[in-house]
Amino acid sequence: MDLISRALLAAVFSTLSSTAVAQSPSDYAARYHECPAGGLAYWMGTPRALPPPADAPDSIIIDPASIALEVRWAGDEDWIDPPAVPEQVLSDPKTWIRPASVREEHEAIRRNAGADFPAAPQSVSLFQRTEHWAWHSESTVAVRFPDGTWQVDYVQRYDDGTVRRDQRTLDSEASRRMDELVSDPCLAREPFASEFAYITSSDNTRWTLEVDDGSVTTRIAGRDSGFGRAGAIVYLLRGGTSF
């Protein structure tokens, strides 16, 4: 789907949304199912043993390359069994409650680092809170430059007061992927808030993603890897490579 087609489809979706008075979870789920499934799929290879060293012939050493994680985009045909999102998620009323803005949380973290909240006509922001061994919060803001690249500004603050900041630019392929994801009208039809994730971890990370195109802000909350288009955006913001 080219950018013009996406823009036209987005306009239609916006019109439909503005005329809706109240929708049930089944209404939202039906709108979600009208879009093709999409998201990142993760595969780990089959462990393969390396020849044991001469001084330890009985040892078993796994070749790290054989279990490297493969990340790729998966479409409709990949999400038949299991489905892209379980029906119990789609039928839960809490799934369709838009999360509140976390702009104040972003700015609080950034004040500690002496970092402003980047401003641009088009931006994507990710607020994350991890509560595990070391509790910390993270503010990631990406802005789109006129040349089509995305600049990412990252600030992390631990509860002990330690602050870390990093800045980077997405390469051309990752920037292209970001453009596709944030302009996809189906992003706004994905579940608004959910604990469901393709990959979970003990880090217990919750996040809120905000995509701002200058006129409309799409806000989605999730945990760990998340899922769907929102999960793919989170992956890129966290430093994931192109897929």
C-alpha positions, 0 to 999 in steps of 0.5 A: 500500500503506497503512502497516498493510499494509506492517507486516503484510508486513514481519512476514511477511518478518521471519519468513521471514528468521529461519527461513532458514539459508543462501541462495544468490545465486539465492535472494536474487535470487528474493526481490528479484524478488518485489517490484515494481521501484522507484527514481528515474529521471533524464531530461535534456531535448533541448538547445534553442538560444537566439537568438544575440546580435546581436554574435555571430550565429554563436554557439550558446547552449543554453537551460539550461532545456531540459537540466534534469534531471528526477527521478521515481519509476519503477515496474515498467513503467519497468524492462523494458529495461533492468531495474532491476538487471542480472542479473550484479549479482544473481548475484554472491555479494558482492552479498548480503553485508551491510556492517558497521556504520559507526557508529564512522565517523559518531561520529569525524566528528561529534567533530571538529564537536562534534556528537552522533549524533542519537538517536530511535526511528526514524532513517536514517543515511548515511556517505559517503566521496569520494576525488577532487580533495578527499577527504572523509567525510560523516555524515548522520543523519535522525530522525523527529519525532512530527509526521511530519517528518524532521530531517536533521543533516549533518557533512562533514569534509575530510582537511585537517581542515576541518569543515562542519555543516548542519541542515534539516527535510524538507518535508511531501512529502519526509517522506511519501516518506521514511516510505514508503521506510523502511517498505517491506519490499522495501527489505530485499530489495534488493541489500546491497552493489553498485557498480552505480548508475543515475548514476555520477560521477568523484567516486567516492563510496561510501556505507553506508545504515542504516535503523533502526526501533527494533528492526531495522536494514537496512544497504545499501552502494552508490556514487554515485546507487545504485539502487532504494529505497535510492537514493531515500532517499540522494537525499532525504538529500543534499538532493534534492527530492520526486519 
